[in-house]
Amino acid sequence: MPHLPLVERSVLSLMIRDDRFRRRALGEGLKAEHFWSLRPLWEAIAALARSGHPVDVATLSTFLARDGRILEIGGHEALQAIAEQSVPGDNWTQWVRDLGSARARRVAVESAKWMAEAADGEEALEAAAAAEKAIKEAIAGPTRAKPMKQVMAEVLAELQDLVNAGPLPGVPTGIDELDAISGGMRAGELWVILAQTSGGKSVLMNQLGLSGLKAKKRGAFFSVEMLAGVVGARLISSHGVIPLEKLTQPKTNTKRDWNLIEAQMKELAAMEAWVDDTPKMSLSHVEAEAQRLTDAHGPLGIIVVDYIQILKGERAKNSNREEVVAMISSGLKQLAKAMKCPVVTGAQVNRSMIVRESDAISFDADAMLMIADDGIKVAKMRNGRKNDILRYRLNGQYQRFERISQREIDALEKAEKEAADEAADKAVASRGYGAGRNKQFK
Ligand SMILES: Nc1ncnc2c1ncn2[C@@H]1O[C@H](COP(=O)(O)OP(=O)(O)OP(=O)(O)O)[C@@H](O)[C@H]1O
């Protein structure tokens, strides 16, 4: 049978060593049929990756040894050699095409056999038609395009969901002004919260997640920095408007404090939510765990990932930190699409409020909220108006963003207007029209 042992070997070697290629292979529609000599190895890698298990030589070896298939690929040493083979990923696309064409040639050989073995003319014609279809499919690869009939059915289902949904098309954010602009956090959207260090990213992410839980959505919280207990304490504080100290230094708590805390704990415990605090968490861990939770409990309604730059990237050889961050942000966007729910994450910015390390985050995000002293600026909103400033400010003690008082908003707006006028004056003066905007009209 036609096959390409070296290409199979190179593709599988890349897949063992680099999660990025594993995801590409699965996303690009490679299947067991594309492999001939190393098919059991493909099946083992795909099964482990899909179920969120590590894909390393030891795990693969145990997996293949269980049903005796390790011998079909040449034994443990052959597996070790494949994993250690150093191959560049540059030819990946060509190799995937080559595997597709080798598969097409195998289908052609098989098809010729069916036709030759046909008992009579009619059966031979049927075999020829079936063979033509199989060859076309093998050459084209798995189709990704959806027929218009299916697209229309999906539009109809979405419209029905929107009609049946509450007042908002998306998951409520809990911040009225933001809901009015965005319509809530919609399925497939990536929301990114930007702030300097300790600016309140985690607080706002949790607040949006909690708002989803209150709207009876299933939620998953992934936290790299904080232990699950700390996330839990912060959620209690935010949900119950209880000072965080009462949860971090509880020795002086009164009976009333304990009653309040217990009531909040009960409410939160009844929500369908999970907190994952695995250290050194990677994007593929998040993807696999979100899938596992969905399989076990039903679709998730919101996913919070705290936060982009701290997530471990499977670093491909020679890739810099910027490329890794770009890969993670696009992975989170894909996760939102695959899980059909919003994903909320954060990104650290520097003093000039520039996203560190990657512009890609701003490309992938559907909504970007920038935390500043005078409020939360809507820096991007794919489905709505941008540049509004939501007059909310971090209240660290209660782990939530709260509306700024009207008096303070008036003062902020006055100061902003004065600053804008001053800037306009300077611009006019610098163009040489006079000393200032007001003087021109005297
Ligand atoms: N007991 C408390 N009282 C008042 N403020 C508190 C208390 N505990 C924490 N805070 C404040 O709450 C905020 C928590 O911010 P948060 O952890 O959301 O920031 P972040 O942007 O996620 O930070 P990092 O850069 O560490 O990821 C901090 O500004 C902190 O000072």
PDBQT file of the ligand as one rigid body, heavy atoms in Angstrom, charges set to zero:
ROOT
HETATM    1  N1  LIG A 501      -8.210  43.572  52.474  1.00  0.00    +0.000 N 
HETATM    2  C1  LIG A 501      -8.100  44.431  51.474  1.00  0.00    +0.000 A 
HETATM    3  N2  LIG A 501      -8.532  45.677  51.605  1.00  0.00    +0.000 NA
HETATM    4  C2  LIG A 501      -8.442  46.544  50.595  1.00  0.00    +0.000 A 
HETATM    5  N3  LIG A 501      -7.911  46.235  49.398  1.00  0.00    +0.000 NA
HETATM    6  C3  LIG A 501      -7.473  44.998  49.219  1.00  0.00    +0.000 A 
HETATM    7  C4  LIG A 501      -7.537  44.044  50.240  1.00  0.00    +0.000 A 
HETATM    8  N4  LIG A 501      -7.000  42.897  49.756  1.00  0.00    +0.000 NA
HETATM    9  C5  LIG A 501      -6.635  43.145  48.473  1.00  0.00    +0.000 A 
HETATM   10  N5  LIG A 501      -6.911  44.402  48.177  1.00  0.00    +0.000 N 
HETATM   11  C6  LIG A 501      -6.684  45.070  46.875  1.00  0.00    +0.000 C 
HETATM   12  O1  LIG A 501      -7.419  44.370  45.907  1.00  0.00    +0.000 OA
HETATM   13  C7  LIG A 501      -6.748  44.458  44.666  1.00  0.00    +0.000 C 
HETATM   14  C8  LIG A 501      -6.690  43.094  44.096  1.00  0.00    +0.000 C 
HETATM   15  O2  LIG A 501      -6.348  43.253  42.829  1.00  0.00    +0.000 OA
HETATM   16  P1  LIG A 501      -6.261  42.033  41.825  1.00  0.00    +0.000 P 
HETATM   17  O3  LIG A 501      -5.649  40.859  42.493  1.00  0.00    +0.000 OA
HETATM   18  O4  LIG A 501      -7.569  41.870  41.172  1.00  0.00    +0.000 OA
HETATM   19  O5  LIG A 501      -5.239  42.690  40.838  1.00  0.00    +0.000 OA
HETATM   20  P2  LIG A 501      -4.588  42.055  39.583  1.00  0.00    +0.000 P 
HETATM   21  O6  LIG A 501      -4.569  43.140  38.558  1.00  0.00    +0.000 OA
HETATM   22  O7  LIG A 501      -5.273  40.783  39.253  1.00  0.00    +0.000 OA
HETATM   23  O8  LIG A 501      -3.168  41.799  40.174  1.00  0.00    +0.000 OA
HETATM   24  P3  LIG A 501      -1.913  40.921  39.658  1.00  0.00    +0.000 P 
HETATM   25  O9  LIG A 501      -1.109  41.869  38.873  1.00  0.00    +0.000 OA
HETATM   26  O10 LIG A 501      -1.280  40.514  40.930  1.00  0.00    +0.000 OA
HETATM   27  O11 LIG A 501      -2.470  39.783  38.883  1.00  0.00    +0.000 OA
HETATM   28  C9  LIG A 501      -5.386  45.066  44.941  1.00  0.00    +0.000 C 
HETATM   29  O12 LIG A 501      -5.357  46.376  44.476  1.00  0.00    +0.000 OA
HETATM   30  C10 LIG A 501      -5.239  44.988  46.444  1.00  0.00    +0.000 C 
HETATM   31  O13 LIG A 501      -4.504  46.053  46.941  1.00  0.00    +0.000 OA
ENDROOT
TORSDOF 0
